[in-house]
């Protein structure tokens, strides 16, 4: 139950950051343009630094096996999310359907999930999370982008290969495999910049909660998305993790990242390609608010399974 206690403590800290962001938006300290710039700073500077700093341990055979395991789970969840989105939203008009499909496939694992994993599991969890998000980012710039437009193959490859988080993962792997020495002052600077990610990202999410009419968040289709995104998919992940007897830390990281709310890029792509930007924003806000309640519940369920399920050794 220790991980559940850490999760509750992390949730309380994150809620404080969230409240500060709401205050800053309400007081005019952050406006719409500032918010966009802060998002860019997080996604292109602080989050990559946070990821790179997580590659601070040797890539032993045991670590590589764990990495392969979590990657398989991530790929399975991404494929399931894509296939589900293809069939369960057909009754909605195309402008909404594309957003619902995208929000089911692409979650906020980088912007919200990574800081949350870091708060609960530290650098070891962050290392696993850096690997876990790779399939999600690949699907985001291929199948996800195709839901709004028909980008050519070269554009899709460029979007994937130039994504700062993906680039940082590969740099981290190269650093660990080659043992390339990094000056101490540079390591410390990268670590300190990465440490800004958690409070800054939650403050930005807090600004998103200001200015959205609460009544417009109560649309049935958004609750349908929230059920799929925040409950159904994490439960499938929980089943898979329990089936393969994943280690507690890997199971917790996988569950947190699978249960993340709709990806913030859905509103950006909706605005760019003529979908319903307002609807996408409401999907993000509603699922984000609800995730603050569903994630601790999922973690409690995981803890219960870990304590009641026999380990592989016990079954021999």
Steps between C-alpha positions, in 0.01 A plus 500: 500500500804726511463597133135593563604726790763664280235546231262676740779725625605576141137577410475754782822670388382506137166648605687788666688565174166479316343757731796735453455477122130579531582802715761625251250477215224663702729782616628567147857391575469246218303566182420284197823584315713446810336162554592387147860608552516316833370184330779529242760549775377189681478275193822619336727584796407392852333163425787380274745600777291305748503193273874523428576523871311173558762310296738507793551130560681224307303305237545158660335186351236520774419862412480411129257216573282734706517758221392243239211391722364851554541575129287197407226614738512854357473373141206276591312789666568732204371245248190433711434875536525546124267208419246604763485853363425361155176333607348660810450859379327442167171656616661844542555760223846499341619820671435343840590146398853597398555668837357208699717255305810711552432550872458124542826427320714787630505588868683753712772257607781744425355824633328361812599134525878543514490753787258275689720192451803701611319610816396144590789280378797734457771454236449123461133551418584790271741280306226240444252774410740641239491165323126451548406822319691411179213301335250768600711770336544292183124440475436868574693620195380223265153358566407795723591765246320302228173553690518869414697509174676283242864578571756333274735230627802731509316754716391229745855367531638849551243574774598181682877528464510869590271472802712633791392222738584224249836663417581525871420132559741396225768738630457354847529144369814589300652667805439191715621250238818689410577637846551842345622731780285804574657781707363520853383861464303409185338200669398721792362770270294247302365349823402841639326604177314169490388547861296804389276278284264373770389831656504685170293242311238481775477879515437509125231232535345715773476792257295277265227468763430874494253640250328173406123501585451213744160407356659437159724237658201277577449371146422123482752434222780646714405274791501208256854596399599538866374148577701351213812710558514501882337171600466242221851523354675508841300194608616315188858605580452383858381161374805465273740609775349258746510223240872540436581560869666836431714644776315748726689806376455410130133421560446832677673702227305323226170553681560870568597572139215294353248679721603851397238743362458610139811644336527878491609485135143405404388863535801626303439258210125569506566872462756445225295260287146635542358262761306618807768671713255595776383138528860376512581745780202377699614140452842592639364691800235241596729198476778687684272584792361146516848344480591663832245263655539192280880464520511452881214248475687303232816506712304370798363220283853419384621485860216264589591271210867501598414395852243233406646350181758222539846575361652272235710335771196422709331316214783254446 
